[in-house]
Amino acid sequence: MKRVLKFSLVYFKRLDKLLILLCLGACFFSAYMLYSMVSNEVSPFVHSRHYKMQIGMGLAGLSAALIVAVVNYKYIAKFWFIGAAAGVLLMLLLHTPLGVGPQGSEEINWLDFGFTTIQPSEFLKFFYVITYSAHLAKAGKRMNQIPHLMLLAAHTAVPCLLLLSRGDFGTTLVVLLITFTMLFIAGLWWRYVAAILALVPVVAFVMWNYIFKNYHRLRILVLIDEEVQEAEMLGFYHQQHRSLIAIGSGELTGRGLFGGEYIYIPEYQTDFIFSYIGMTLGFAGTVATLCLIMFILIRILSNCLIAKDILGKYMCVGVFAMFLYNTIINVGMTLAVMPVIGQPLPLIGAGGSAVLAYFMGIGLVLSVRAHKDKKHHMFYTEKD
């Protein structure tokens, strides 16, 4: 027992405790904002269960992160097929009666198990970071050879097709951005980067004319066409228009967290919590929120720099990209510079699946740090 306690203490010393505290801080800040929403009765769809769940999922996420961190990330990558199978299975279950979506929406992105609902796409991103890191590490310097690039492209196509089958363009975009970032860091040749960028207009043309439905096009048109904005003021532009008003009304220091006059926005607790922060805490609050996420990103990158091998670096970069692009997309949605595509602000937007998946990603980063010394393991140290 003493031996286990000894090595457990050594293990905790090797963890990035600042990163853990920053993530917990973001989660509990979110819970406090949700509590403020309930107290102010800003929306009939925000209930006490939201902030209670955020606290509970923050603690559950911390436990999940510590469990993931215990396992050497090399072993996690070695058994990549388990995560791949789990991610694919969860996405396929969306095509069964378990799959549910918002009332009146064609997008079925949640699984209803009766006692709880989960969003498979959030876990798919986590599993994808593992499988793609393992694939890139195995390919090594051969990744720029055509056969290997084709295999890497096929690897990316699997989750993207699963997501598109359920109309989840937001998560598909995040997966593609994670992929491009990891490939770039891995040393993708510039001629391939140029070719990918040249294909973007072609892909956009195909998506716009043959894949997007009318409501997808409207979500984009309201950002650039004033006539469409006017026509959709109570439709597809409603949330973003009210979001801009709410953020602007907060001015420098905000209207305060309790007892003020507040503007109602649908989905305040999830996709538009940044708008509520801007309204109640003002410009200062939004900057502080973004700084908190920025510090998390910096800590993830710092662990990437001390990783002992390319596998660990790729995992950290994948988690970094997952946090970064979700943040950019979410803030862009609230500022009406990006279409509404259902991506929550990492660890701050309410959502049990998202919070748990992000903490599991942090667990990968912690594992990379905790096992950066080749001889160190959880409960033993290799002898010379």
PENORKA-V47923 format. One record per residue. RES is the residue in one small letter. PHI is phi in degrees with one decimal (999 if undefined). Layout:
BEGIN
res/phi
RES/PHI
RES/PHI
END
This chain:
BEGIN
res/phi
m/999
k/-63.6
r/-65.5
v/-63.1
l/-62.3
k/-61.2
f/-72.9
s/-66.0
l/-64.6
v/-62.7
y/-60.8
f/-65.1
k/-66.4
r/-84.4
l/-76.3
d/-83.9
k/-67.8
l/-66.2
l/-62.8
i/-61.6
l/-65.3
l/-63.3
c/-66.9
l/-64.6
g/-60.9
a/-63.4
c/-67.5
f/-76.7
f/-61.9
s/-59.0
a/-60.4
y/-67.4
m/-65.1
l/-66.6
y/-62.3
s/-63.0
m/-59.9
v/-65.1
s/-62.4
n/-87.7
e/51.5
v/-76.9
s/-151.3
p/-70.9
f/-98.7
v/-103.6
h/-126.5
s/-60.6
r/-63.8
h/-68.4
y/-74.4
k/-66.7
m/-66.1
q/-64.0
i/-65.9
g/-62.2
m/-72.8
g/-64.1
l/-70.1
a/-64.9
g/-65.0
l/-60.3
s/-60.5
a/-63.1
a/-63.2
l/-68.2
i/-67.7
v/-62.8
a/-65.4
v/-62.0
v/-83.2
n/-58.5
y/-59.3
k/-66.7
y/-70.8
i/-60.9
a/-68.8
k/-61.5
f/-105.1
w/-56.9
f/-64.7
i/-68.1
g/-64.5
a/-61.5
a/-63.3
a/-63.8
g/-63.7
v/-65.5
l/-60.6
l/-60.9
m/-68.7
l/-67.3
l/-64.5
l/-65.5
h/-89.3
t/-104.6
p/-60.2
l/-71.4
g/-73.2
v/-135.5
g/-150.9
p/-59.3
q/-59.1
g/85.7
s/-100.3
e/-85.7
e/-88.2
i/-104.3
n/-126.1
w/-126.3
l/-108.4
d/-103.4
f/-97.5
g/90.7
f/-86.2
t/-162.7
t/-121.7
i/-132.3
q/-111.5
p/-57.2
s/-61.2
e/-66.3
f/-75.1
l/-60.4
k/-61.3
f/-63.1
f/-63.8
y/-65.2
v/-58.7
i/-66.5
t/-66.4
y/-72.4
s/-62.9
a/-63.2
h/-65.1
l/-62.9
a/-64.2
k/-70.2
a/-67.2
g/57.8
k/-71.9
r/-83.2
m/-60.2
n/-83.7
q/-75.7
i/-52.3
p/-59.2
h/-70.9
l/-63.8
m/-65.8
l/-66.4
l/-64.5
a/-65.9
a/-64.5
h/-59.4
t/-69.4
a/-64.3
v/-61.4
p/-64.4
c/-64.5
l/-66.3
l/-63.0
l/-69.5
l/-66.0
s/-63.8
r/-109.2
g/72.2
d/-91.9
f/-73.0
g/-64.0
t/-68.4
t/-60.3
l/-61.8
v/-62.3
v/-60.9
l/-64.7
l/-68.4
i/-60.9
t/-60.2
f/-61.7
t/-63.9
m/-66.4
l/-64.3
f/-62.7
i/-65.6
a/-72.1
g/104.2
l/-60.2
w/-61.2
w/-63.5
r/-67.0
y/-74.0
v/-60.6
a/-62.6
a/-65.0
i/-64.0
l/-64.3
a/-67.3
l/-80.1
v/-55.7
p/-61.6
v/-64.9
v/-63.0
a/-60.9
f/-62.9
v/-64.9
m/-60.8
w/-65.1
n/-91.9
y/-124.3
i/-115.6
f/-62.1
k/-91.1
n/-58.1
y/-70.8
h/-67.4
r/-64.4
l/-62.7
r/-62.9
i/-87.5
l/-62.7
v/-65.2
l/-82.8
i/-126.4
d/-118.9
e/-64.9
e/-65.5
v/-67.4
q/-57.7
e/-62.7
a/-69.9
e/-107.0
m/-60.6
l/-106.9
g/-118.2
f/-71.9
y/-97.2
h/-58.8
q/-61.2
q/-70.0
h/-62.5
r/-69.0
s/-62.8
l/-62.4
i/-64.0
a/-63.4
i/-63.7
g/-64.4
s/-69.2
g/-73.9
e/49.4
l/-80.7
t/-115.3
g/89.7
r/-87.5
g/96.2
l/-80.7
f/-139.3
g/83.4
g/-102.7
e/-100.8
y/-121.2
i/-96.8
y/-85.2
i/-135.2
p/-60.7
e/62.8
y/-56.8
q/-75.2
t/-113.5
d/-71.3
f/-118.2
i/-68.6
f/-63.3
s/-65.2
y/-66.0
i/-61.6
g/-63.2
m/-72.0
t/-87.9
l/-111.7
g/72.3
f/-58.2
a/-60.7
g/-67.9
t/-67.5
v/-64.7
a/-62.5
t/-63.6
l/-67.0
c/-65.8
l/-60.6
i/-66.4
m/-62.4
f/-63.8
i/-62.1
l/-62.6
i/-64.2
r/-65.3
i/-62.7
l/-66.0
s/-63.5
n/-72.7
c/-63.0
l/-67.5
i/-99.9
a/-61.1
k/-83.5
d/-150.2
i/-69.0
l/-60.3
g/-62.0
k/-63.5
y/-63.4
m/-63.0
c/-64.0
v/-63.8
g/-62.4
v/-67.8
f/-56.7
a/-65.0
m/-60.6
f/-67.8
l/-62.4
y/-71.9
n/-64.0
t/-65.6
i/-61.1
i/-65.8
n/-64.4
v/-64.2
g/-61.5
m/-61.9
t/-68.6
l/-95.0
a/60.1
v/-112.3
m/-136.9
p/-67.8
v/-74.7
i/-129.4
g/65.9
q/-111.9
p/-74.8
l/-71.9
p/-51.6
l/67.5
i/-111.8
g/-66.9
a/-65.1
g/156.5
g/-62.1
s/-62.7
a/-63.9
v/-61.0
l/-64.3
a/-65.2
y/-66.8
f/-66.2
m/-63.2
g/-63.3
i/-62.2
g/-58.6
l/-60.7
v/-63.0
l/-63.3
s/-64.9
v/-60.8
r/-71.5
a/-65.8
h/-113.3
k/-69.8
d/-89.7
k/-57.1
k/-90.1
h/-93.5
h/-131.7
m/-61.1
f/-116.7
y/-160.0
t/-125.1
e/-64.5
k/-84.2
d/-66.5
END
